[in-house]
Amino acid sequence: MSATSRTTDQPTSNFTAIFDAASNRYKSLTGQDLRTHPFAAALDSNNSPDSILNVFRKQAEAFDHFRKGDDKLMAWLTPIVNILFTFSATLGEGIGLVSS
């Protein structure tokens, strides 16, 4: 093995060891194996930088859609929570008067 080959293999070997350790730790904490995650499969099935970037673009678009949808959910939930809070406070006062 030449010095150049050894130097090139070392960073890859280090990265693989670090990734494996992190992946194992993630699996022990979450019970999910990153190697079998659909996102990992999507990355594995691509063989060019452009195709991998497209996978990331799709994920970014999905996240953006989720984030924007979250605002709509919060706009819908806000009046409901306010009404329930007012109702709860009113009931609490009424129960306090009855038990006094």
Backbone as ProteinMPNN parsed JSONL, in Angstrom:
{"seq_chain_A": "MSATSRTTDQPTSNFTAIFDAASNRYKSLTGQDLRTHPFAAALDSNNSPDSILNVFRKQAEAFDHFRKGDDKLMAWLTPIVNILFTFSATLGEGIGLVSS", "coords_chain_A": {"N_chain_A": [[0.851, -1.168, 0.0], [0.633, 2.171, -0.858], [1.853, 5.384, 0.355], [0.168, 7.448, -0.403], [-2.259, 6.116, -0.923], [-2.819, 5.098, 1.626], [-3.178, 7.506, 3.039], [-5.433, 8.528, 1.763], [-7.335, 6.554, 2.339], [-7.539, 6.696, 5.128], [-9.109, 9.046, 6.104], [-11.649, 8.255, 5.14], [-11.999, 5.842, 6.475], [-11.99, 6.774, 9.128], [-14.27, 8.417, 9.058], [-16.245, 6.493, 8.521], [-16.096, 4.917, 10.843], [-16.826, 6.808, 12.799], [-19.397, 7.485, 11.878], [-20.673, 4.979, 12.079], [-20.566, 4.556, 14.867], [-22.114, 6.73, 15.769], [-24.531, 6.13, 14.505], [-25.179, 3.693, 15.713], [-25.53, 4.569, 18.34], [-27.693, 6.305, 17.999], [-29.615, 4.435, 17.244], [-29.792, 2.962, 19.618], [-30.902, 4.855, 21.296], [-33.304, 5.641, 20.021], [-34.438, 3.421, 18.862], [-34.622, 3.123, 16.173], [-33.205, 2.232, 13.093], [-30.894, 3.899, 11.255], [-29.89, 3.056, 8.815], [-31.897, 1.686, 7.561], [-33.82, 3.526, 7.122], [-36.193, 5.319, 5.119], [-35.158, 7.656, 3.908], [-32.413, 7.184, 3.832], [-32.4, 5.066, 2.038], [-33.287, 6.419, -0.221], [-31.11, 8.103, -0.684], [-29.106, 6.201, -1.153], [-29.891, 5.124, -3.572], [-29.165, 6.918, -5.482], [-26.688, 8.242, -7.699], [-25.226, 10.481, -8.36], [-24.095, 13.841, -7.79], [-26.118, 15.741, -8.423], [-28.497, 14.21, -8.381], [-28.556, 13.431, -5.718], [-28.724, 15.926, -4.493], [-31.275, 16.588, -5.373], [-32.828, 14.862, -3.826], [-32.421, 16.023, -1.327], [-33.594, 18.517, -1.889], [-36.29, 17.812, -2.228], [-36.859, 16.951, 0.384], [-36.493, 19.36, 1.73], [-38.529, 20.901, 0.605], [-40.759, 19.456, 1.494], [-40.481, 19.84, 4.252], [-40.768, 22.625, 4.361], [-43.391, 22.874, 3.474], [-44.683, 21.518, 5.578], [-44.006, 23.22, 7.718], [-45.284, 25.613, 6.997], [-47.886, 24.695, 7.006], [-48.131, 24.237, 9.692], [-48.463, 26.792, 10.766], [-51.044, 27.332, 9.933], [-52.434, 25.422, 11.367], [-51.949, 26.305, 13.977], [-53.237, 28.782, 13.862], [-55.832, 27.918, 13.696], [-56.117, 26.501, 16.075], [-55.694, 28.416, 18.114], [-58.026, 30.16, 18.795], [-59.693, 28.173, 19.832], [-58.286, 27.149, 22.044], [-58.198, 29.476, 23.593], [-60.944, 29.85, 24.153], [-61.501, 27.466, 25.566], [-59.808, 27.847, 27.745], [-60.939, 30.141, 28.941], [-63.471, 29.118, 29.556], [-62.727, 27.084, 31.337], [-61.591, 28.612, 33.42], [-63.846, 30.026, 34.244], [-65.497, 27.924, 35.108], [-63.887, 27.022, 37.207], [-64.021, 29.175, 38.994], [-66.736, 29.095, 39.603], [-66.947, 26.601, 40.84], [-65.331, 27.086, 43.022], [-66.912, 28.945, 44.407], [-69.12, 27.387, 45.124], [-68.016, 25.441, 46.795], [-67.198, 26.928, 48.952]], "CA_chain_A": [[0.0, 0.0, 0.0], [1.449, 3.37, -0.941], [1.543, 6.428, 1.331], [-0.982, 8.18, -0.91], [-3.435, 5.275, -0.715], [-3.076, 5.059, 3.062], [-3.68, 8.82, 3.417], [-6.78, 8.654, 1.216], [-8.215, 5.623, 3.031], [-7.662, 7.044, 6.54], [-10.287, 9.865, 6.386], [-12.833, 7.453, 4.889], [-12.087, 4.891, 7.575], [-12.392, 7.536, 10.308], [-15.661, 8.815, 8.881], [-17.067, 5.294, 8.658], [-16.115, 4.55, 12.263], [-17.622, 7.822, 13.502], [-20.796, 7.327, 11.465], [-21.184, 3.737, 12.664], [-20.762, 4.776, 16.307], [-23.265, 7.631, 15.919], [-25.716, 5.394, 14.073], [-25.492, 2.726, 16.776], [-26.038, 5.335, 19.489], [-29.027, 6.76, 17.607], [-30.493, 3.267, 17.3], [-30.029, 2.593, 21.023], [-31.76, 5.878, 21.897], [-34.614, 5.78, 19.37], [-34.956, 2.142, 18.372], [-34.707, 3.185, 14.712], [-31.934, 2.041, 12.404], [-30.765, 4.877, 10.169], [-29.562, 2.387, 7.549], [-33.131, 1.196, 6.934], [-34.738, 4.662, 6.994], [-36.471, 5.611, 3.706], [-34.268, 8.702, 3.411], [-31.141, 6.525, 3.508], [-32.624, 4.312, 0.798], [-33.344, 7.394, -1.32], [-29.743, 8.546, -0.963], [-28.349, 5.08, -1.716], [-30.303, 4.82, -4.944], [-28.672, 7.977, -6.366], [-25.255, 8.087, -7.943], [-24.601, 11.718, -8.819], [-24.377, 14.955, -6.884], [-27.405, 16.356, -8.75], [-29.605, 13.379, -7.922], [-28.58, 13.51, -4.259], [-29.262, 17.248, -4.165], [-32.719, 16.535, -5.596], [-33.41, 14.228, -2.641], [-32.438, 17.061, -0.292], [-34.583, 19.533, -2.264], [-37.618, 17.272, -1.923], [-37.01, 16.99, 1.836], [-36.634, 20.767, 2.114], [-39.874, 21.306, 0.196], [-41.706, 18.812, 2.411], [-40.374, 20.531, 5.533], [-41.347, 23.955, 4.185], [-44.846, 22.673, 3.422], [-45.088, 21.194, 6.945], [-43.861, 24.411, 8.55], [-46.358, 26.537, 6.641], [-49.121, 24.079, 7.483], [-48.145, 24.381, 11.139], [-49.047, 28.099, 11.044], [-52.488, 27.204, 9.745], [-52.933, 24.657, 12.505], [-51.922, 27.18, 15.149], [-54.288, 29.785, 13.685], [-57.088, 27.227, 13.96], [-56.149, 26.098, 17.477], [-55.629, 29.547, 19.044], [-59.316, 30.53, 19.39], [-60.234, 27.046, 20.604], [-57.586, 27.128, 23.326], [-58.649, 30.639, 24.358], [-62.299, 29.57, 24.633], [-61.411, 26.435, 26.6], [-59.18, 28.447, 28.921], [-61.948, 30.996, 29.572], [-64.483, 28.224, 30.1], [-62.128, 26.421, 32.488], [-61.466, 29.607, 34.49], [-65.207, 30.306, 34.717], [-65.908, 26.758, 35.888], [-63.083, 27.004, 38.423], [-64.589, 30.181, 39.891], [-68.046, 28.595, 40.043], [-66.718, 25.5, 41.779], [-64.806, 27.72, 44.229], [-68.027, 29.558, 45.126], [-69.973, 26.334, 45.656], [-67.334, 24.717, 47.868], [-66.875, 27.838, 50.061]], "C_chain_A": [[0.895, 1.229, 0.0], [1.011, 4.388, 0.104], [0.313, 7.211, 0.896], [-2.269, 7.399, -0.667], [-3.817, 5.228, 0.753], [-3.681, 6.38, 3.532], [-5.115, 9.002, 2.945], [-7.759, 7.754, 1.96], [-8.478, 6.022, 4.475], [-8.883, 7.933, 6.82], [-11.592, 9.088, 6.172], [-13.06, 6.472, 6.023], [-12.544, 5.589, 8.852], [-13.863, 7.945, 10.221], [-16.596, 7.628, 9.085], [-17.186, 4.884, 10.122], [-16.973, 5.522, 13.062], [-19.092, 7.674, 13.16], [-21.406, 6.077, 12.085], [-21.469, 3.901, 14.152], [-21.985, 5.662, 16.543], [-24.566, 6.924, 15.552], [-26.149, 4.382, 15.131], [-26.074, 3.423, 17.999], [-27.46, 5.82, 19.208], [-30.027, 5.605, 17.718], [-30.786, 2.878, 18.747], [-30.948, 3.597, 21.71], [-33.174, 5.876, 21.334], [-35.253, 4.462, 18.963], [-35.087, 2.096, 16.857], [-33.308, 3.068, 14.104], [-31.871, 3.002, 11.224], [-30.51, 4.223, 8.821], [-30.806, 1.88, 6.822], [-34.173, 2.301, 6.783], [-34.972, 4.948, 5.509], [-35.564, 6.687, 3.112], [-32.915, 8.123, 3.026], [-31.263, 5.734, 2.216], [-32.662, 5.257, -0.403], [-31.948, 7.887, -1.676], [-28.921, 7.441, -1.613], [-28.675, 4.825, -3.176], [-29.828, 5.871, -5.953], [-27.164, 7.869, -6.509], [-24.597, 9.33, -8.521], [-24.928, 12.835, -7.828], [-25.755, 15.596, -7.15], [-28.583, 15.523, -8.236], [-29.706, 13.379, -6.399], [-29.125, 14.862, -3.813], [-30.773, 17.304, -4.381], [-33.441, 15.875, -4.424], [-33.502, 15.259, -1.523], [-33.453, 18.155, -0.61], [-36.001, 19.07, -1.933], [-37.878, 17.293, -0.42], [-37.217, 18.424, 2.314], [-38.029, 21.284, 1.756], [-40.926, 20.717, 1.129], [-41.673, 19.496, 3.772], [-41.01, 21.909, 5.452], [-42.871, 23.868, 4.163], [-45.388, 22.374, 4.825], [-45.07, 22.438, 7.82], [-44.97, 25.409, 8.263], [-47.707, 25.993, 7.093], [-49.261, 24.213, 8.984], [-48.753, 25.719, 11.53], [-50.559, 28.046, 10.92], [-53.113, 26.452, 10.917], [-52.995, 25.539, 13.745], [-52.994, 28.265, 15.041], [-55.657, 29.185, 13.988], [-57.217, 26.891, 15.447], [-56.236, 27.267, 18.459], [-56.992, 29.933, 19.608], [-59.925, 29.405, 20.229], [-59.597, 26.997, 21.987], [-58.04, 28.299, 24.194], [-60.048, 30.422, 24.934], [-62.274, 28.545, 25.753], [-60.794, 26.986, 27.884], [-60.18, 29.319, 29.677], [-63.02, 30.16, 30.243], [-63.973, 27.539, 31.368], [-62.014, 27.376, 33.671], [-62.833, 29.919, 35.08], [-65.712, 29.159, 35.565], [-65.163, 26.701, 37.21], [-63.621, 27.993, 39.449], [-65.919, 29.7, 40.453], [-67.887, 27.486, 41.059], [-66.182, 26.05, 43.096], [-65.917, 28.346, 45.065], [-68.907, 28.51, 45.8], [-69.312, 25.655, 46.858], [-67.002, 25.614, 49.052], [-67.916, 27.837, 51.124]], "O_chain_A": [[1.83, 1.307, 0.797], [-0.074, 4.272, 0.673], [-0.5, 7.6, 1.735], [-3.269, 7.98, -0.245], [-4.997, 5.308, 1.094], [-4.607, 6.375, 4.343], [-5.931, 9.578, 3.665], [-8.901, 8.15, 2.191], [-9.547, 5.715, 5.004], [-9.652, 7.597, 7.721], [-12.538, 9.248, 6.944], [-14.189, 6.292, 6.48], [-13.387, 5.064, 9.58], [-14.606, 7.832, 11.196], [-17.625, 7.752, 9.75], [-18.275, 4.54, 10.582], [-17.762, 5.103, 13.91], [-19.945, 7.729, 14.045], [-22.539, 6.113, 12.565], [-22.498, 3.438, 14.643], [-22.799, 5.375, 17.421], [-25.585, 7.105, 16.218], [-27.339, 4.233, 15.409], [-27.009, 2.917, 18.621], [-28.327, 5.751, 20.079], [-31.137, 5.777, 18.221], [-31.914, 2.502, 19.067], [-31.697, 3.227, 22.615], [-34.138, 6.085, 22.071], [-36.462, 4.39, 18.746], [-35.611, 1.125, 16.313], [-32.362, 3.721, 14.546], [-32.69, 2.93, 10.308], [-30.876, 4.78, 7.787], [-30.776, 1.67, 5.609], [-35.296, 2.033, 6.359], [-34.04, 4.831, 4.713], [-35.238, 6.629, 1.926], [-32.331, 8.518, 2.016], [-30.345, 5.727, 1.396], [-32.136, 4.939, -1.469], [-31.639, 8.069, -2.854], [-28.129, 7.705, -2.518], [-27.824, 4.36, -3.934], [-30.065, 5.725, -7.152], [-26.457, 7.465, -5.586], [-23.52, 9.242, -9.111], [-25.93, 12.768, -7.116], [-26.469, 15.949, -6.211], [-29.553, 16.074, -7.715], [-30.805, 13.332, -5.847], [-29.902, 14.935, -2.861], [-31.475, 17.997, -3.645], [-34.546, 16.285, -4.067], [-34.527, 15.364, -0.85], [-34.106, 18.671, 0.297], [-36.812, 19.842, -1.422], [-38.985, 17.613, 0.013], [-38.029, 18.671, 3.206], [-38.635, 22.024, 2.53], [-41.876, 21.401, 1.51], [-42.72, 19.71, 4.382], [-41.715, 22.321, 6.373], [-43.555, 24.694, 4.767], [-46.425, 22.908, 5.218], [-46.009, 22.684, 8.576], [-45.536, 25.99, 9.189], [-48.575, 26.757, 7.518], [-50.375, 24.295, 9.502], [-49.483, 25.794, 12.518], [-51.273, 28.651, 11.72], [-54.191, 26.809, 11.393], [-53.984, 25.518, 14.479], [-53.599, 28.626, 16.051], [-56.543, 29.88, 14.484], [-58.307, 26.986, 16.012], [-56.804, 27.111, 19.54], [-57.114, 30.03, 20.829], [-60.598, 29.667, 21.226], [-60.292, 26.823, 22.988], [-58.244, 28.136, 25.397], [-60.304, 30.775, 26.085], [-62.941, 28.719, 26.773], [-61.216, 26.628, 28.983], [-60.266, 29.25, 30.903], [-63.432, 30.452, 31.365], [-64.701, 27.427, 32.354], [-62.308, 26.995, 34.804], [-62.962, 30.061, 36.296], [-66.293, 29.382, 36.627], [-65.755, 26.362, 38.234], [-63.673, 27.687, 40.64], [-66.198, 29.875, 41.639], [-68.625, 27.439, 42.044], [-66.528, 25.55, 44.165], [-65.875, 28.288, 46.294], [-69.384, 28.719, 46.915], [-69.989, 25.331, 47.833], [-66.559, 25.105, 50.082], [-67.785, 28.551, 52.118]]}, "name": "protein", "num_of_chains": 1, "seq": "MSATSRTTDQPTSNFTAIFDAASNRYKSLTGQDLRTHPFAAALDSNNSPDSILNVFRKQAEAFDHFRKGDDKLMAWLTPIVNILFTFSATLGEGIGLVSS"}
